[in-house]
């Protein structure tokens, strides 16, 4: 925490039970400022951490924070093995929301939320489940060797993605080396937006973290296409 938190007031952690963390996503800079300003009025608030990029704190939160539910309109969907939702006793009803139970084995693979942090292989089962929804054949690809056409390689070098390639320190690589580098990044990334397009292409996206400076990481998006005939994965975009 001392490496990541911007403290509103002095605070020394002597036990983890002293700290209550809330992870908020998709905030603009203005929204983040308004949120921290509002939270500062609460006597228990002592600071915030920017978890946009990779950090030790973000990795810890990614493996420890509970998923309290998914908001859909005025409902809070929560995965439960049996019984009633809202086992944590959060004040959903007081705030105008209705806790709604969803069977655990349906909630976790389809509605669960994963903080995008470096998982060092711990997301293997998640990736396998995600790829299985794309194609039964794709589910067997734990770490596919990603390839690209020569035209696509040239496009990444000279097109609108050149700036991203340069930031990720990939611009100098020849095509075989770039394919190897992207394959390693995707194997550690998070998969999402799995879809079948109007032309029958099986597409998905990977979020990958790249160290752009010493101990500073930036997230990039890799577009991928799976071909069930030859069980190969092709790179389509990088930005």
C-alpha atoms as one frame of an Amber mdcrd trajectory, in Angstrom:
protein
   0.000   0.000   0.000   2.816   2.397   0.769   3.995   2.026  -2.836   0.571
   2.633  -4.383  -1.762   4.595  -2.099  -2.138   8.377  -2.228  -2.913   9.048
   1.425  -5.584  11.565   2.410  -4.311  11.391   5.989  -1.554   9.437   7.790
  -2.424   5.787   8.284  -0.371   2.784   9.387  -1.589  -0.719   8.581  -1.043
  -3.141  11.443  -3.535  -5.793  10.225  -5.350  -6.382   6.944  -8.720  -6.411
   8.748  -8.272  -2.670   9.276  -8.589  -2.011   5.563 -11.749  -2.089   3.441
 -11.105  -1.732  -0.285 -13.600  -0.946  -3.043 -12.461  -1.457  -6.646 -14.143
   0.870  -9.160 -13.708   0.541 -12.931 -14.269   2.711 -16.016 -13.861   6.080
 -14.304 -12.955   9.215 -16.203 -10.400  11.500 -14.568 -13.201  13.888 -13.591
 -15.262  11.052 -12.049 -12.255   9.782 -10.102 -11.618  13.269  -8.722 -15.273
  13.668  -7.715 -15.305  10.228  -6.060 -12.173  10.827  -3.971 -13.449  14.291
  -2.984 -16.748  12.797  -1.825 -15.070   9.899   0.000 -12.772  12.294   1.859
 -15.766  13.452   3.910 -16.070   9.997   5.498 -14.037   9.556   8.718 -12.877
   6.059   7.689 -11.408   7.196   4.370  -7.622   7.423   4.305  -6.698   7.352
   0.608  -6.935   5.841  -2.833  -4.736   3.993  -5.301  -4.694   4.317  -9.077
  -4.983   0.720 -10.318  -5.003   1.544 -14.024  -1.629  -0.131 -14.517   0.031
  -3.149 -12.932   1.132  -2.928  -9.306   1.697  -5.239  -6.342  -1.431  -3.826
  -4.671  -3.572  -4.416  -7.771  -2.336  -8.001  -8.015  -3.234  -8.566  -4.353
  -6.694  -7.029  -4.769  -7.280  -9.119  -7.881  -6.943 -12.330  -5.868  -8.594
 -11.220  -2.609 -11.578  -8.924  -3.217 -14.979 -10.595  -3.160 -17.386 -10.190
  -6.070 -20.437  -8.748  -4.340 -22.691  -8.802  -7.393 -23.507  -7.482 -10.820
 -25.853  -4.526 -11.161 -28.540  -4.833 -13.844 -30.965  -1.937 -13.594 -32.263
  -1.975 -10.014 -31.243  -5.607  -9.440 -27.997  -6.898  -7.943 -27.302 -10.373
  -9.350 -25.239 -12.555  -7.037 -23.962 -16.105  -7.487 -24.987 -18.352  -4.592
 -24.722 -22.143  -4.110 -28.095 -22.194  -2.319 -30.185 -20.026  -0.057 -30.629
 -16.290  -0.225 -28.388 -13.717  -1.942 -26.477 -10.949  -0.154 -24.737 -13.200
   2.331 -22.373 -10.300   3.118 -25.305  -8.218   4.380 -24.599  -5.192   2.201
 -27.269  -2.420   2.313 -28.638  -3.048  -1.195 -32.327  -2.666  -0.263 -31.704
   0.578   1.620 -30.154   1.999  -1.545 -33.063   0.918  -3.749 -31.648  -2.333
  -5.173 -33.093  -5.841  -5.118 -30.631  -8.700  -4.416 -31.326 -11.545  -6.864
 -29.841 -15.045  -6.611 -28.234 -16.793  -9.590 -26.972 -20.389  -9.390 -23.233
 -20.274  -8.655 -22.096 -22.497 -11.529 -23.927 -20.222 -13.975 -22.860 -16.940
 -12.384 -19.117 -17.613 -12.135 -18.292 -18.421 -15.791 -20.657 -15.868 -17.344
 -21.233 -13.019 -14.888 -18.207 -13.051 -12.589 -15.737 -10.159 -12.705 -11.951
 -10.510 -12.768  -9.631  -7.601 -12.020  -7.184  -7.327 -14.894  -3.946  -8.116
 -13.075  -0.896 -10.248 -13.771  -2.068 -13.770 -12.936   1.034 -15.832 -13.828
  -0.985 -18.723 -15.195  -3.761 -18.645 -12.592  -6.229 -17.577 -15.292  -5.698
 -20.764 -17.313  -9.068 -22.255 -16.384 -10.795 -18.925 -17.067  -9.244 -18.743
 -20.522 -10.142 -22.349 -21.286 -13.778 -21.759 -20.278 -13.914 -18.578 -22.336
 -12.474 -20.219 -25.434 -14.877 -23.154 -25.053 -17.761 -20.735 -25.595 -16.103
 -19.673 -28.844 -15.437 -23.194 -30.149 -14.973 -26.658 -28.599 -11.682 -26.894
 -30.518 -10.411 -23.547 -29.220 -10.768 -24.717 -25.612  -7.735 -26.978 -26.050
  -5.454 -24.045 -26.911  -3.737 -23.136 -23.641  -0.941 -21.122 -25.258  -1.532
 -20.935 -29.006   1.266 -19.896 -31.351  -0.132 -16.740 -32.904   0.647 -15.953
 -36.511  -0.086 -13.092 -38.901  -0.049 -12.551 -42.621   2.794 -10.535 -44.156
   0.211  -7.910 -45.071  -0.934  -7.665 -41.475   2.666  -7.355 -40.280   3.222
  -4.475 -42.684  -0.018  -2.846 -41.600   1.055  -2.937 -37.945   4.395  -1.410
 -38.890   3.075   1.383 -41.066  -0.615   1.851 -40.255  -2.554   3.478 -37.436
  -1.270   0.885 -34.941   2.362   1.911 -35.346   2.278   4.178 -32.286   1.017
   1.342 -30.058   3.631  -1.024 -31.443   6.335   1.518 -30.674   5.100   2.101
 -27.108   5.125  -1.660 -26.520   8.732  -1.884 -27.830   7.617  -4.317 -30.539
   8.140  -2.133 -33.603  11.749  -3.256 -34.194  10.895  -6.981 -34.301  10.752
  -8.933 -37.551   7.610 -10.958 -38.223   8.680 -14.307 -36.646   9.961 -12.561
 -33.512   6.790 -10.459 -33.263   4.636 -13.597 -33.504   6.596 -15.177 -30.639
   6.398 -12.032 -28.495   2.644 -11.607 -28.986   2.046 -15.320 -28.286   3.767
 -14.966 -24.890   1.791 -11.817 -24.028  -1.578 -13.332 -24.933  -0.832 -16.478
 -22.884  -0.688 -14.234 -19.783  -3.518 -11.920 -20.804  -7.249 -11.753 -20.172
  -9.659 -12.903 -22.875 -12.966 -11.174 -23.547 -15.391 -10.030 -26.300 -15.673
 -13.531 -27.775 -17.950 -13.337 -30.800 -19.019 -14.752 -34.156 -19.117 -11.998
 -36.776 -21.446 -11.754 -39.790 -18.860 -13.466 -42.035 -18.530 -16.478 -39.745
 -15.190 -15.491 -38.169 -14.556 -16.630 -34.588 -13.026 -13.557 -32.952 -11.817
 -12.681 -29.475  -9.738 -10.054 -27.732  -6.892 -10.231 -25.224  -5.826  -7.529
 -22.769  -2.068  -7.678 -22.255   0.309  -5.757 -19.994   3.644  -4.598 -21.396
   6.461  -3.007 -19.382   6.999   0.301 -21.182   9.405   1.740 -18.599  11.121
   0.382 -15.501   8.310  -1.083 -13.347   5.644   0.834 -15.318   3.212  -1.216
 -17.378   0.696  -0.234 -20.024  -2.297  -2.277 -21.157  -2.724  -3.041 -24.849
  -5.527  -4.754 -26.761  -4.813  -7.622 -29.148  -7.467  -8.668 -31.662  -7.416
 -12.380 -32.578  -9.177 -14.777 -34.948  -9.467 -18.548 -34.394  -9.629 -20.887
 -37.387 -11.262 -24.193 -36.329 -10.065 -25.975 -39.500  -6.344 -25.766 -38.759
  -6.653 -24.859 -35.013  -4.566 -21.719 -35.515  -4.935 -18.236 -34.067  -4.293
 -15.204 -36.254  -3.480 -11.690 -35.029  -5.760  -9.022 -36.517  -5.103  -5.852
 -34.510  -2.829  -4.411 -31.831  -3.566  -1.120 -30.125
